[in-house]
Amino acid sequence: MNVAEHASNLYPLQTQPYALEDLEYIAFSGHHEIAHGIFQSVSKGERKHYANKYILAEVIYGGIKKLRKFLAASAEVDANKEKEFVNEVVKQFLVSCRSSGVYPRELYESLLLWSDELMKLSLLQEALHYYDETIATGVNKYPELYSRALIGKAGVLNTLGKFQEAQSLLSSLADRPYIINDRNLIPDIVFGLGTESLLKGEIEYYKKLLFRGLRHFYTDMGDRRLFVEQLLKTYRRSHKILLDGKVSFGDKVLVLLHIFYFMIPDLGVLRVMRVSRLLTMGLLGYVYALNYFRRSTLERPEMNVLKLDRLARFDSGSDSTGTTQSRLRRKNILVTRAMGGIGDLLMMTPAFHVLKTKYPNEELHLAIPRRYFPVFQGNTDVKLLDIETEDLDCYAYKKWFNFTDCPAVRVEARSAPKVRKNRIDIFTRASGANLFETWTMDRLPRYAVSPEERNFQESFWKAHNLQNKTVVGIQLRSDEVYRDYPHMEAVARAVSQEYPVLVFDAETIRGFEGQNITKIEGLSMRRAFALVSGCDAIIAPDSAFVHLAAAFDTPCVALYGPIDGKIRTRHYPKCKYLDVRRKLGCLPCWRNDRIPCKLTNMRTSVCMADISVTEIQQALSDILKLRKPA
C-alpha cells in the first residue's frame, strides 16, 4: 500500500472538516490521489462546500486513475462504485458551473477525460451525453478542447453506426482549419472522414485524404505508419502508387520517404548510434518544411485542405500554384486566431501594421473570438471578424495567415530551452515580412485609448486624489498560474509606503488592504487598460500588462521565471525584467501550465517565488527614471 492509499484510509477518522483552502492547495499542487481520498471521505451533503475548479478536476482525475487500477485487478464491484463516484463529481462540477455562470478550462478538461474513459468502457450513450454537455456549455472558447470534443463525439457516432452524423462533425472541422491549433488531431479527423468516404464509395476522395494525412505536420509516427499501411492496402503495391498519374510527384516522394523510414529495422546497433532518431528528425523536418517554409499557404493550398471540394477549386485546370485568373479573383488579407491570449494579440499588432503598410490597397481582416475585439478597438490596421460565427472562406483571400497554428509556439518548441527569437519578430516574419521590413519596423505593440476612456481615467485620478502623484500599477496575476508571482501582496505593501498603488485583477481581490492601495477589480478590459495608461510605472508577471506598458511607453518591472524575460522584453526599452537565473541554472525552462516544475513537480514555479521584494523595489526605482517628461 502506498502512502496516498494509506492516507486515504485514515481520512474518515478525521473529526474536523478540512478547510477549503487546504484542500484547494492540495489539489492545486497536483496531488490528485490525496485530493480524491479526502473528497471521498466528505459526506455528500458537505461536498458542495468544496466546489472548487482545482479540487473537482483533481478528484475526477484521481478517480479515473483509481478506476483503471480496479479494472486492471478485475475488482468489478469496487470499479462500479468508483465509476458512480466519479460520475457524481462530474455532475457536481457541471451544476456548480451552471450556478455561477463561470465555465473554466478545468471543467472541459474533466468532461473530455471522463467522456474518453466512458468510451473506452464501451459506455457509448453516457460518453455521448458528456461530449454533448462539453459542446453545449461553451468549450468552443478553447479551440484545442473543442476539436477534441468534436472528434470524440464523432468517434462514438461512428461506433454506433451513425456515419453521416460523424462525418458532419468532422467536416465542420475540415471546413474550418483555422480553428484547429493542435496538429496532432489531424490524423483523427482524416481517418474519421475516410471511414465515411469508404462507406459511400468515394474511393478517390479516400485516397486524397490519405495523402493529405501524410502531408500534414504532426509528430506521432504511429499515425504516420497507419497512413502508409492504408495507402499500401488501397493500392496493393507501392509501385502502383508511383505509376499512378493522378498522384503528384510530391506525394510520391513523401510516400517513398515514409516507406523507406518504416522499412529500416530498429536494431540495437542503430539505437546505439541514434540512427533511428536522426531518421525520424529528418523525416519530420522534411514534412515540417513542406507545411511551413512557404511565403504563402495559398501557393500550395493542398497542404492545408482536407475537403475535396476545396481542393477542386484550386487544382482543376491549373498547376499547383494556381492560374493567373484564379489569383485575380482573390482579394484582401486574412489572419485567423481562434484563441487568445491578450499578450499574444498585442505582440501581433506590429505585424498587422507591417502587413497593412505593405498592402495599402487591401483590407486586413482579423478573425478572432468576439471577446477579444476590445483589444483592437481603435486599431485602424484591421477589420474584425468573429471567428466563431463567421463562415470564413480562407481560400478566397489573396493571402491567409493562420495564427491559430501559432508560429511562435512552433519556433519556441523547436528551439527550447535555447529560444532566441522574440514573438513580435516571429509573428512579423510569419506574416510574410522580409528581413529588411522586420529590422526597420516599429516593434512596440499598438493599443488605442478612446477619448471617453481617457476622460474616465482622468476622472478616476481626480476622485482618488492621484493627480500629480507617481502612480504604480500592479497586475496581480497572469492567466496561467505557473507564471504568477506569489508575493505580490508584499510588493504592493512595500511600494505603497512611497507611491499610490493600483492593484488590477478581473476577479474579486482578497487582501491587499492598505491606506495607499486601491483595488481595481471586475472592470471591463477597456476601462482597466485606460487606468493602466495613466500609471507612471507597471509591475507585472509575464502577461498582458508587460506588453500593454510597452504600448503606452510606460516603464515596467516584469517578473519572469520559466519563460525567458530577456527574449520576451527585448524590444521594450523601458522594461526591466527580473528572474533568478543566477541562482537556478534550470532557467529558463520554457515549460507551460501542463508541464509541472521539474524541481517540485507542482504547477507553481519555484523560480518565481525566489524573486525578492527588495529586488523589485530597486528595479522600480531604476525604471521610474525612464518616465516620459510631464
Buried (B, 14 or more C-beta within 10 A) or exposed (E): EEEBEEBBEEBEEEEEBBEEEEBBBBBBBBBBBBBBBBBBBBEEEEBEEBBBBBBBBBBBBBBBEBBBEBBEEEEEEBBEEBBEBBBEBBEBBBEBBEEEEEBBBBBBBBBBBBBBBBBEBEBBEBBBBBBBBBBEBEBBBBBBBBBBBBBBBBBBBBBEEBBEBBBBBBBEBBBBBBBBBBBEBBBBBBBBBBBBBBBEEBEEBBBBBBBBBBBBBBEEBEBBEBBBEBBBEBBEEBEEBBEEEEBBEBBBEBBEBBBEBBEEEEEEEBEEEEBBEEBBEEBBEEBBEBBBEBEBBBEBBBBBBBBBEBBEBBBEEBEBBBEEEBBEEBEBBBBBBBBBBBBBBBBBBBBBBBBBEBBEEBBBBBBBBEEBBBBBBEBEBBEBBBBBEBEBEBBBBBBBBBBBBBBBBBBBEEEBEEBEBBBBBBBBBBBBBEEEBBEEBEBBBBBEBEEEBEEBBBEBBEEEEBEEEEBBBBBBBBBBBBBBBBBBBEBBBBBBEEBBBBBBBBEEBEEBEBEBBBBBBEBEBBBBBBBBBBBBBBBBBBBBBBBBBBBBBBBBBBBBBBBBBBBBBBBBEBBBBBBBBEEBEBBBBBBBBEEBBEEEEBBBBBBBBBBBBEBBBBBBEEBBEBBEEE
